[in-house]
């Protein structure tokens, strides 16, 4: 029987990239910058490359996406090479671990379970992850009680982590039942911020805490309506940048600098930019 799955063999280029990184990290003959790096020191680059992949996807530029995925892959190879040098693991171990995980978490494809709709797939995935967390906790002989929130990374962007925490808690039924309740909570939090701001003596720590509450509820609001808040905020940032650039162009066309323009001048060009986008 003919296999319906057709794949291209990529091992030659993967091997080439692994060997390039090994050369860069070779003592005495490698690159001084690459040799000076540690997994900790390149964390910012790893995060930056992931965001640049997301940006390429948002812009729809396939050539850029190909390039950025290569940069992100390089980060994986870089981390794996440093781990191999200290005897922890290799790139092969990384590939094997994720392959095993994908097979384990897709029993409807590689096993005997059935899943005809995405919701069932997601439920199976979460059940398997829960079992993995329990098994990991048992192996570690952790003294503290295992939490449903275990393994949610603290290094994630705050908005992304907020949604993950909320989703995990919602699986236990700890969630609002409808959108209106979330909106009411958002209003409640903004009023609490107003009260802190208008207090006779402003408490900076409490104001910071109230702003955090507002952002957390905003993340929950996005989750409730099925929108990724990080993606929504990226879109809003892009929209603001686009419209403000139009404001700058309009002010310049008026023969003014931004310093000379009034708020009314800028608001007029802002409104014009909004109209042109409609």
C-alpha positions in Angstrom: 0.0 0.0 0.0 1.3 3.4 -0.9 2.0 5.7 2.0 -0.2 8.8 1.5 2.2 11.0 3.5 5.0 12.4 1.4 7.9 14.1 3.2 11.1 15.6 2.1 14.3 14.4 3.8 16.0 17.4 5.5 18.8 15.6 7.4 21.6 17.0 5.2 20.8 20.6 5.9 20.0 19.9 9.6 23.4 18.1 9.9 25.1 21.1 8.1 23.6 23.6 10.6 24.6 21.4 13.6 28.1 21.2 12.3 28.3 25.0 11.6 27.3 25.6 15.2 29.9 23.1 16.4 32.5 25.0 14.4 31.4 28.3 15.9 31.7 26.8 19.4 35.0 25.0 18.8 37.6 26.1 21.4 40.6 28.1 20.1 39.3 28.1 16.5 35.6 29.1 16.9 33.9 32.5 17.0 34.8 34.5 20.1 31.3 35.9 20.5 29.6 32.4 20.1 32.1 30.9 22.5 31.3 33.5 25.1 27.6 32.8 25.2 25.6 30.7 27.6 22.0 29.5 27.5 21.2 32.3 29.9 22.9 35.0 27.8 21.0 34.2 24.6 17.6 34.1 26.2 16.8 37.6 24.9 17.7 36.5 21.3 15.6 33.4 21.5 12.5 35.4 22.7 13.2 38.1 20.0 13.4 35.5 17.2 10.1 34.0 18.3 8.4 37.4 18.1 10.0 38.0 14.7 8.4 34.8 13.5 5.1 36.0 14.8 5.5 39.3 13.0 6.4 37.6 9.7 3.2 35.5 10.0 1.1 38.7 10.7 2.5 40.5 7.7 2.0 37.5 5.4 5.6 37.7 4.1 6.5 34.1 3.3 10.1 34.9 2.4 10.5 36.7 5.7 8.8 33.9 7.5 11.3 31.4 6.0 14.2 33.6 7.1 12.8 34.1 10.6 12.1 30.4 11.2 15.7 29.7 10.3 16.8 32.3 12.9 14.6 30.5 15.5 15.9 27.1 14.5 19.4 28.4 15.0 18.5 29.3 18.6 17.4 25.7 19.2 20.6 24.4 17.7 22.6 26.9 19.8 21.0 25.8 23.1 21.3 22.1 22.2 25.0 22.5 21.3 25.8 24.1 24.6 23.9 21.4 26.4 25.8 18.7 24.5 29.1 20.3 25.5 28.3 20.0 29.2 26.9 16.5 28.7 23.3 17.3 29.4 21.6 16.5 26.1 22.0 16.9 22.3 19.9 18.1 19.4 19.0 14.5 18.7 17.6 14.2 22.3 15.6 17.4 21.7 14.1 16.0 18.4 13.5 12.6 20.0 11.7 14.1 23.0 9.3 16.2 21.0 8.6 13.4 18.6 7.8 11.1 21.5 5.6 13.8 23.0 3.7 14.4 19.8 3.0 10.7 19.3 2.0 10.3 23.0 -0.4 13.4 22.8 -2.0 12.3 19.6 -3.4 8.8 20.4 -6.3 9.4 17.9 -3.6 9.4 15.2 -0.9 7.0 16.5 -3.0 5.0 19.0 -6.5 3.6 19.5 -8.4 6.7 20.7 -10.9 8.6 18.5 -11.2 12.3 18.1 -13.4 13.7 15.3 -13.4 17.4 16.3 -10.8 19.8 17.6 -12.5 20.1 20.9 -12.1 16.4 21.6 -8.5 16.6 20.5 -7.9 19.5 22.9 -9.6 17.6 25.8 -7.5 14.5 25.2 -4.4 16.7 25.0 -5.1 18.3 28.4 -5.9 14.9 30.0 -2.6 13.5 28.8 -0.7 16.6 30.0 -2.3 16.3 33.4 -1.2 12.7 33.6 2.3 13.7 32.6 2.4 16.4 35.3 1.3 13.9 38.0 3.9 11.4 36.8 6.6 14.0 36.9 5.6 15.1 40.4 5.7 11.5 41.6 9.2 11.0 40.2 10.4 14.2 41.9 8.9 13.2 45.2 7.7 16.7 45.7 6.7 17.5 49.3 4.2 20.2 48.3 0.8 19.4 46.9 0.8 19.2 43.1 -1.0 22.2 41.5 -3.1 22.4 38.4 -0.9 25.4 37.6 2.3 23.5 37.7 4.6 23.7 34.6 3.2 27.1 33.4 6.4 28.9 32.8 7.1 32.1 34.8 9.2 33.5 32.0 6.3 33.8 29.5 5.2 37.2 28.5 2.8 38.3 31.3 -0.3 38.5 29.1 0.4 35.1 27.6 0.9 33.6 31.1 -2.2 35.2 32.4 -4.3 33.4 29.7 -2.6 30.1 30.4 -3.3 30.5 34.2 -6.9 31.3 33.5 -7.4 28.4 31.1 -5.9 26.0 33.5 -8.1 27.2 36.4 -11.2 27.2 34.1 -10.7 23.5 33.6 -11.5 23.0 37.3 -14.6 25.2 36.9 -13.0 28.3 38.4 -14.3 30.8 35.7 -17.0 33.3 35.0 -20.0 31.9 33.3 -20.6 34.6 30.7 -19.0 37.7 29.1 -21.1 40.2 31.0 -19.7 39.0 34.3 -16.2 39.6 33.0 -17.1 43.1 31.8 -18.7 43.9 35.2 -15.4 42.8 36.8 -13.4 45.0 34.5 -15.6 48.0 35.5 -15.1 47.1 39.1 -11.4 47.1 38.8 -11.3 50.4 36.9 -13.4 52.0 39.7 -10.9 50.6 42.3 -8.1 52.2 40.4 -10.0 55.5 40.3 -10.5 55.3 44.0 -6.8 54.7 44.6 -5.8 57.5 42.3 -8.2 60.0 44.0 -7.2 59.0 47.5 -5.8 61.8 49.7 -2.5 60.0 49.8 -1.6 58.0 46.7 -0.1 54.6 47.3 2.1 53.7 44.4 2.2 50.0 45.2 -1.6 49.8 45.4 -2.0 51.7 42.1 0.4 49.3 40.4 -1.6 46.4 41.9 -4.9 47.8 40.6 -3.4 48.3 37.1 -2.3 44.7 37.2 -5.8 43.6 38.1 -7.2 45.5 35.1 -4.7 43.9 32.7 -5.4 40.4 34.1 -9.2 40.9 33.7 -8.6 42.3 30.2 -6.7 39.1 29.3 -9.7 37.1 30.7 -12.0 39.2 28.6 -10.1 38.4 25.5 -10.0 34.7 26.4 -13.8 34.7 26.9 -14.5 36.1 23.4 -11.9 33.8 21.8 -9.2 36.3 21.1 -5.5 35.9 21.9 -4.8 39.1 23.8 -1.1 39.2 22.8 -2.1 39.0 19.1 -4.8 41.6 19.6 -2.4 44.0 21.3 0.1 43.5 18.5 -2.6 44.5 16.0 -3.5 47.5 18.1 0.2 48.5 18.4 0.5 48.3 14.6 -2.7 50.3 14.2 -1.5 53.0 16.5 1.8 53.2 14.8 0.1 53.5 11.4 -2.2 56.3 12.4 0.4 58.2 14.3 2.7 58.1 11.3 -0.3 59.6 9.4 -0.6 62.3 12.0 3.1 63.1 11.6 2.7 63.3 7.8 -0.4 65.5 8.1 1.3 67.9 10.6 4.3 68.1 8.2 2.0 68.9 5.3 0.6 71.7 7.4 4.1 73.2 7.6 4.4 72.5 11.3 6.6 70.4 13.5 5.1 68.1 16.2 6.3 70.5 18.8 4.4 73.4 17.2 1.2 71.4 16.5 -1.6 71.5 19.1 -3.5 68.5 20.4 -6.4 69.6 18.3 -4.2 69.6 15.1 -3.0 66.1 15.9 -6.5 64.8 16.8 -7.8 66.1 13.4 -5.2 64.2 11.5 -5.8 61.1 13.7 -9.5 61.2 12.8 -8.7 61.6 9.1 -6.5 58.5 9.3 -9.3 56.6 11.0 -11.7 57.6 8.2 -9.3 56.6 5.5 -9.1 53.1 7.0 -12.8 52.5 7.0 
